[in-house]
Amino acid sequence: MKGINSVNELHQKSRANKVTQVVHNISGIEKADSGEYEDAIREFTKAIGLNPMDEKSYFHRATSKVRLGDLEGARADFKMAENCCQSKINPKYEEYPLL
């Protein structure tokens, strides 16, 4: 039974992380909509920390960086969003270097 409890605990933790990630994304979008781009970037960064393969978080962070004039940072985030999508579509996808 100990193994089953461990699996249940991992599942609950994973689910809690997903909920927290969604909350950070929603908060980031609200902050970006209000013009609070630096705060939005912090929220999207927290979401990425919980799920580094979430292309939406990278995309939203990139658009906030564009608004602040950080074009290189935005470019890197757009590329990460693309790589996340590609790796989900094709698990054998190899990340290409930033152009």
C-alpha positions as a printed Julia matrix, in Angstrom:
99×3 Matrix{Float64}:
  0.0    0.0     0.0
  2.94   2.32    0.56
  3.63   2.37   -3.2
  0.03   3.29   -3.99
  0.12   6.14   -1.47
  3.34   7.44   -3.02
  1.79   7.37   -6.49
 -1.3    9.18   -5.2
  0.87  11.82   -3.52
  2.85  12.37   -6.73
 -0.37  12.67   -8.72
 -1.79  15.22   -6.26
  1.44  17.22   -6.31
  1.51  17.19  -10.11
 -2.1   18.34  -10.24
 -1.41  21.11   -7.72
  1.57  22.29   -9.8
 -0.63  22.4   -12.91
 -3.24  24.49  -11.09
 -0.55  26.83   -9.76
  0.92  27.14  -13.25
 -2.46  28.1   -14.69
 -2.95  30.67  -11.92
  0.44  32.25  -12.75
 -0.46  32.36  -16.45
 -3.83  33.99  -15.79
 -2.22  36.49  -13.44
  0.46  37.23  -16.05
 -2.13  37.83  -18.75
 -4.1   40.16  -16.46
 -0.95  42.11  -15.59
  0.06  42.36  -19.26
 -3.43  43.56  -20.17
 -3.01  46.29  -17.53
  0.37  47.31  -18.93
  2.3   45.85  -15.98
  4.75  44.0   -18.23
  7.54  43.45  -15.71
  5.09  41.87  -13.26
  3.6   39.83  -16.08
  7.05  38.52  -17.01
  7.6   37.45  -13.4
  4.3   35.53  -13.43
  5.08  33.79  -16.72
  8.56  32.92  -15.44
  6.99  31.25  -12.4
  4.68  29.28  -14.69
  7.65  28.19  -16.81
  9.45  27.08  -13.65
  6.53  24.73  -12.94
  6.33  23.45  -16.53
  9.33  24.23  -18.75
  7.54  22.68  -21.74
  4.53  25.04  -21.73
  4.72  26.93  -24.99
  1.95  29.33  -23.97
  3.96  30.66  -21.02
  6.97  31.31  -23.26
  4.79  32.98  -25.88
  3.08  35.27  -23.38
  6.39  36.15  -21.73
  7.84  36.94  -25.15
  5.0   39.31  -26.01
  5.5   41.12  -22.7
  9.21  41.41  -23.44
  8.41  42.93  -26.84
  6.3   45.57  -25.09
  9.3   46.45  -22.9
 11.64  46.57  -25.9
 13.59  43.43  -24.95
 13.64  42.05  -28.47
 16.48  39.58  -27.89
 14.75  38.16  -24.82
 11.49  37.98  -26.74
 13.2   36.24  -29.63
 14.64  33.61  -27.3
 11.22  33.02  -25.71
  9.47  32.78  -29.08
 12.07  30.19  -30.11
 11.48  28.24  -26.88
  7.73  28.31  -27.55
  8.35  26.95  -31.03
 10.68  24.24  -29.71
  8.1   23.17  -27.11
  5.45  22.85  -29.81
  7.75  20.94  -32.13
  8.82  18.51  -29.42
  5.15  17.79  -28.58
  4.33  17.18  -32.24
  7.45  15.15  -32.94
  9.15  13.64  -29.87
 12.31  13.05  -31.95
 12.55  16.77  -32.76
 15.99  18.21  -32.17
 16.2   21.77  -31.01
 17.82  24.03  -33.54
 20.14  26.79  -32.36
 18.77  30.3   -32.25
 19.15  31.94  -35.62
